[in-house]
Amino acid sequence: MSFKTIFMLCPWMLSLAGPVLPHAFSADPARESRQTELEHALSGIFAALPKTAEGTAQYALHRLFAQLYGWQLYGHSLSGSIPVNTADSAMLLTFGAKMSSNVTQWLHARLSDGGLSITDLATLAAIIEEMVHEEADMRLTAAFRALQMSKHRPLTRNESTSAIEAYMASFVMGVEMGDLGSESMLELVQEVPEQYPTWPATQEFLQGIQAEMFQNSSSLSFTDLSRVVAAVDEKYGRWQSHECGALKAELLQNEEHPRTGRVRLSDFYSMALKGGQWQFSESSSYLRQIGALDETDPQILRVVVPNYILGLSNCIAASSYYMVCCINECDAHLTRLEEALQSHQATVEAILLALNHTVAPSLQRRLSDIAAHHSGLVPLHGRLFAQWLHHLYPHECPYPHMSGTTSPIRPEVFEEESGHPAEASEEEMIQHVEGARWRAAPTHEEGMCSHMWSMEEELIDPAAQGLTRLLKEPQSQAVGAQRLAAVLAALCIFSAFGSTFAAKEGSGRRWHVSSNSEQPERSAVYSV
């Protein structure tokens, strides 16, 4: 059975020509310019990702917005696990309901027609940016209303500052402003410095953007302030990353062994008790929930620094579309490899050459083990390679847990679901600090962060993961080909069933198998 025959089992997937992008969106010169910029920004990751994998389009968008703005899109898992087969429907549920009908029709047609080209992906990114800016305008309008300001008259610089600070107060506090009156708004602004210690620095950040954009203007219109808040949304994530850097530096001063990225839980709590570091007070149960607790030695619990820094307790729920979280510094390492290798998989030799720095022999052996697991090539977007990067760059790269073993949720959600506090009591912290005095430090394995290494694999393309297992099984070539064909046929049939179910339920979920040979004019596509 050939690949072409398999596609004939579900011809509906190949028959949908689909509408072009609505003229009202594509004809705008500013939008077209922005799409071109986004396409350039996506070029590296687009070249490196597998083009027939469900989930890779959402993964690419997540990486794009995290790199550009420090946005963590809802519907995509945070650090500590590899996104497998769940991100696409979540993305469509998050954004699809708020897209115009024309854009939604265009998107669904593209997805049904085999996936998104890089131009399509850049267009979708531009649409999401506009949706975020529209939401920002709604928040700014609510601030004007609460402060009893008119959108139809110019504001003085002092009035503009008050409006921008009210906007930002609701942004960092995660407060819906729709029903806030003048008194409630004033209370919110007064409360921010107590709840958000870096508010004075944030005020300076806001003043700097306003001065940079309108240095010589004595008054500003609502349109002017709309441009300011758009710039704030885009720059705040990168700007606040210095807070994350300071947090990480404080932790690494207490690193148990050099280049391990681990701090004893007792030292973590000691910083809160004695050093006045109020941030380091999460309970062990919450740290376990978010994948930031190393429990390989039950007697000596450790905090995994990059997993903690990237945890949701350090995020701001700023928007209905995204959170502002600490920048994942590991992404820069992965991006450099993607740009150098221009592929989603590579040999051990090619990876070591692209790194251009010395790698410990123990880690070279680990990389060879990963290659052997995948018949000679190392997938760059899987759990095993992410685990290898964690051991190579333990201060920047989070440890990747198997999906389902951790659940990155915000502290308040954890408390509601578990019935336990997300913050450790003073008594609990003291117990850990006092108990640590009687425990000797273990010996450290050269080149490895801990004993958490495992050969469990997960890829962003679950179908490819299944095919890898099939091809590695001992069997005749004929039997292997038959089973491979059966898997692809099943995927195609499942695709048709999933589409029917989604149409009934309105969930927007799609399952796809695409073929480059069937669509030569769109040879580089993502399935979503």
N, C-alpha and C positions, 0 to 999 in steps of 0.2 A: 504494500500500500504506500503510495507516494504522498508527499506533503500536499500536492495539489488535490489529490483525491480526498484527503481529509478535509480540505476547505470546502469541497463540494458537498460535504455532509451538512453544512450550514450556510447556504448561499446567501441568506439574508444579511450576513455580515459584510458581504462584498458588494451588495446591490444598492446600498444607501449612498447616493452621491452627496446629499446634504447641502444645506444652504451655505452661501459664502457669508463672511462676517458682515453684519448689518452696516449699510453704507454710512449711517449716522455716526458710527464709531470709527470706522476705518478711514473716513475722508478727512478727519481733522488733522492738520499738519503737525500740531504739537503732540498729538497722540501718536502719530506715525513716527515722529522723531524719538519719542520715549520708547516705543516698541523696538526701534532699531538699537537703542542703548541697552535695553533689556536682553535683546537677542545676543548682543556681543557679550554681555555678562554671563549668559547661559551657555556660551559656546563650549567652554572647557568641560563642564559637567555633562553636557549633552553628548559630546564626543566619547566620553568615558563610560556612560551608563549603558546597560543592555537595552536594546530598542524594542524588545517584545515582552517586557516584564510588566505585569500588573503592579501598579504602585510606584513605578519609577517617575512618572510625571509629577505626582504629588511630592515625592522625595526631592526631585529637582527644585520644585517651587519652595519647599521648606528650606533647602540649602541656600537658595537665592536670597530669600528675604532675611534669613539669619545672617548671611554675609553682609548684605547691604545695610540693614537697619537694626539688627538684633531682635527681629520679630520672631516669635515662636508661634507659628500658625496653629490654631486649634485643629484637632483631627489628626495630629501627627505626634507620635511618642517622643518624649524627651530623651535625655541621656539614659543609658543603662539598658537599652534593648534595641534590637534591630527591627525596623518596621516591616512586618510581614503581612501582606494581603489585606490590611485593614484600613490603610490610609485613604484610599480612593473614595470609598463611599462616604467617609467622614468629611472629606474635603467638599464633595458635592452637597452634602447636607448642610455644611457650614456656609458655603458661599452660594450654592445654587438657588436657594429659596429667596435670596435678596437680589439676584440678577434679573435684568429685564427679560421678558419672554423671548425677544429676538436673540439675545446673547445666549440664553439657555438652549434654545433650539440649535443655534450654531454649535455650541459646545457638545451637545448630545450627538449631533450629526457627525462631528469630527471623531468623537470617541467610537461611535458605531462603525465608522469607516476605517477603523484600524488603529487609530491613535492620533497623537498630536505631533506635528512637525515642530522644529525649533521655532519657526515663525508663529505657529499656533500657540506654542508654550509662552513665547514672549507676549503675544496678544493677551492671553489669559492673565499673565502677571500684571500687565498694564491695567486690565479691567479690575483686578483685585486692588491695585493701588488706588484706583479711582473710587472704589467702594469704601476703602478706608478713609479717603479724604472726605467723601460725602458724610460718613459717620462723624468725622471730626467737625464738620460744619454744623451738624445737628447738635453736637455737644456745645459748640461755641454759641449757637443760637439760644440754647437753654441757659447758658451763662449770662448772655445779654438780658434775657427775660428775668432771670432771678435778680440781677443787679438793676433792673428797671432802666436799661439802656435801649435806645432805639437803633435798629439796624440801618436806618435811613438818614442818619446825620453823622457827620464826622465826630470822632472822639479825640479828646486831648490825650497827650502822652500818658498822663496819670490815669485817666479812665481806661486807656488801652492796656496799661500795665495791670490794672485791677481785673479787667476781663480775661486777660491771658492767664493770670495767676489763678483765677477762679476755674478756668478751663483745666489748668494743670492740677489743681487740687483734686478735682473729681477724677482726673486721669490716674494719679498715683494712688488715690484712696479707693479706686474701683467703685465710685458712687454714681448711680444713675441720676442725672440732673433734671429729668423731665418734670418732676413734681416739686422741685425745691423752690421755696419762696425766698424772699430777700433775707429774712432772719436766719433761715436754715443755711443759706449760702455763706453768710458771714460766720456762722458757727463752724462750718466746715473749714473755711480758710483759717480760722483761729486754731482749730484742732490739728491741722496738718503738722506744724512743727513738733508737737508732742508725739505723734504717731510716726512721723517720717523725719528722722534726725538730720538728714542731709537737705532739708528744705531750703535753708539759706543759700547753699551752693546751687540748688535748682533754680532759685529766683535769679541768681546771677547768670545762669545759663540762659534763662528766658530773656533777660534784659540784653544779653549779648546778641542773641538772634534778632531781636527786634531792632537793635541799634545797627546791626550789620545790614539788614534789609532796608531800613528806612532811617538812615542816619540823620538826614537833613529835614525830615518831615515833622512839623509841629502838631499835626493831627493825622489820624488814620481812619479809614473807612472800614466797614465790615469786610469788604473784599480784601483789603490790605491785611486785616487780622486773620482772614481765612488762609492767606498765603503763609502767614507766620506760624499758625498752628500746624499746617501741613509740613513746614520745615521742622517744627518741634517734634512731630511724630517720627519723621525720618532720621533725625539726628540724636534723639534722646537715648536710644538704645546703645549707640556707640559711645555717647558721652558718659552715660552712667556706668559703662564697663570699667571705669577706673575704680569704682567702689568694689567691684568684683575682684579686681587685681589686688586691692588693699586687703580684702578679706582672705584671699588665697595666700598672700605673703604672710599674714598673721598666722595662718594655719601651718605653713611650711617652716616657720621658725621652730615648731615643735614636731617636725617630721621624725618618726621613730628611727629610720635608717635613710641615709642619702639615696635619692633617686628611687624611692618606693611610692611616693604619693600617698602615704598613710600616716595618720596620727592616731595614737592611742585614744580611745574614748575617754579615759581618765584625764589625759592631758587636754582634750577638747573641753571637758567640763571644768577643768581647773582654770582655763582661760576665762570662762564665764564667771566662776566664783571669785577668783583672785585678780584677774586682769581687767574686769569690767567689760568684757566682750559680750554684750547682751545677745549677739547673734548666735553664739554657740551654745544653744540651750535646747535643741531638739531632743526629744526622747529617743531612746534606743529603738522602741517599736516603730516610731515614725521614720527614723533613719533606715531601718530595715525595709519598711514599706517602699521607700523611694529608691532603694538599691545603693545606699551610701554607707552600708555597714559591712565590714569584712569580718565574718564569723568563722573563718577557717580554724582559729584557735578559740574555743568557747571561753577560755579563761582570760584571754586578752582580746577584747573587742577593739576594732580599729575603724576609724572614719576614712573612707576613700575620698581624698580631697577633691578631684575633679567631679566625681558624682555628686558630692555635697554642693559644690559651687554651682553646678548646673541644675540643682534641685528646685522644685517649685516654691520652696519656702523663700527663695531668693528672687522670685519673679514678681512682677506687677501685672495684675489683671487689668490691663489698660483699655481693652477694646473687646467688642463682641467677636472680632475676627482673630485676634492675636494677643499674646502676652509679651511683655518686655522681660527678657531673661538675660542672664550673663552670657556673653559671647562664648561659643564653644571654640576654644583655641585649637583644638585638634583638627577642626575643619580646615585650617590653613595648611597643615601638614598633608591632609588628604587631597586638597586642591592642587598642591604642587605635584603630587604623584600623578594625579589625573592628567594634568597638563603635560607632564613629561612622557607618560605612557600612552595617552590617547586611546585607552581601551579599558573595558571593565574587568579584565583579567590579564595577568602577566606572569612570566617565569620568575623564579627566585632571583636569578642573576640580573634580570632587567630591573626589578624592584630595588635591589641593593645598589645598583649603578645609579638609579634615579635619585636615591637618597643622598648620595654624595657625601656621606660621613661614615665613620666607623660604627659597625654594629657588633655587639658582643657575640662570641661564638655560640653561646647558649640560645640567643635569639635567632641566629642564622639557622640553627637546627630546628627551632620551632617553626620558622617560615618554611623550611623544607618539609616538615610534617604536614603543614597546611596544603602545600602543593601536592604531596602524595595523596592526600585525602581527596583532591580534585583532579586526579589523573595528570598531574604535572604543571597545572596553572593555578595561580592564586587569585580567587575572586576578590576584587577590591572593596565590594560593598556587601560584605557578609560579616557574621559575628566573629569568626575566627580571625580574620584580618583586623577587625576592630580591637579584638583582644590583644593581638600582637602589637598594634599601635599603642595600646594602653601600657604594655610593658616597655616599649621603646621610649614613649614620652609619658611617663607616669604622672607628671605634673599637669599636663594639658589634656590628655585623652581619657575619657571615662571608661570604666570597666563595663563591658557589654553583657548584661544578663540575658538569659534566654527569655523570649517573650512569654508573658504570663506569670513569671516568677516574682516580678516586682510590679508595683503600680504607682507611677508618679502622679500623685494627687496633692492638691493644696492642703495646708495644715487644717483649715477649717472643715474641709470635706472629710479628711481623715478622722477628725474628732466626731463628726456627725455619723459617719459610717461605722466606726469602731467602738465608739463610746469611751475612748481613752484620750487623754490629753496629748497633743502633739509636742508639748513642751515638757521637759523633765522638771520634776519638783526639785527644790534645793536639797531635800533629803536624798533623793535618788542620785543626784550629782555627787554629793559628799560620799555616798557609799562607794561609787566607782573610784573616786579619787583616793579614798583611804584604802580600799582593797588592792589598788595597784601597787602599793608600797611593798607588798610581800611577794610580788611576782617577778621572777627574773626575766630579762629580755632574751628572746630566742635568738639563735644564730640566724644569719641572713644568707639566703641562697644567692650566689653571684649572678647578677644580670636579671634576676626575676624579682617582681614586686612582692609576691606572696605565693601560696599554694593554691590559688584560685583558678589556675589554668585548667581548662577542660577542652576536649576535642568535639564538643557539641557545636554543630553548625546551623546557622539560619541565614538565608539570603533574602534580599529584597524581592527576588523573583522566586516565589515558591514553586512554580512549575519547573523552572530550571533545576531547583534543588531536587525535586522528585526525579527528573530525568537523569541527573548525576548519579543518584542512587541506583537507578535501573542499569545504567551503562557500566557501573562498577561491579555488578553482581556477576558471578561466574555462570555463563550460559552461552549457548551457541549463537552465532551471528544471526541466524534465521529467527530463533526464539526472541533474541534481543530486539530485532527489528519489529517483530509482531507486537511485542509488549510496548515498544515505543509508540507504534501506530495506535495501539489501543488507548494509551494514555492521552495522546493528542485528540483522538476521536472523542474520548470522554470529556475532555476539556471543552471541546466544541459544543457537544450536546449540553453540557452544564451551562455553557454560555447562553444558549437559546433559552433554557429553562430559567436561568437567572434573570434574563431580560424580561420574560413574561411575568415573573414574580414581581420584579421591580415596578413594572408598569401598573400592576394591580395595587401594590402597596405604596407607590409613589416615593420609593426610597432613593431612586437615582443610582442604584448599584448596577455595575456592568462587569461582566467577565469577558475577556477577549483573548483570542489567539490571532496573531497577525503574521503575514508572510511577505517578506521583501520581494519575492519573485512575483507575487500577485499584484503588487503595487509599485512598479519601478519608479513612478513619478514622485512617490513619497517614501523613499527607501529608508529614511531615518525617521522613525516614528516612535512615540511612546504610547503604550496602552494604559488607559486609566480605568 
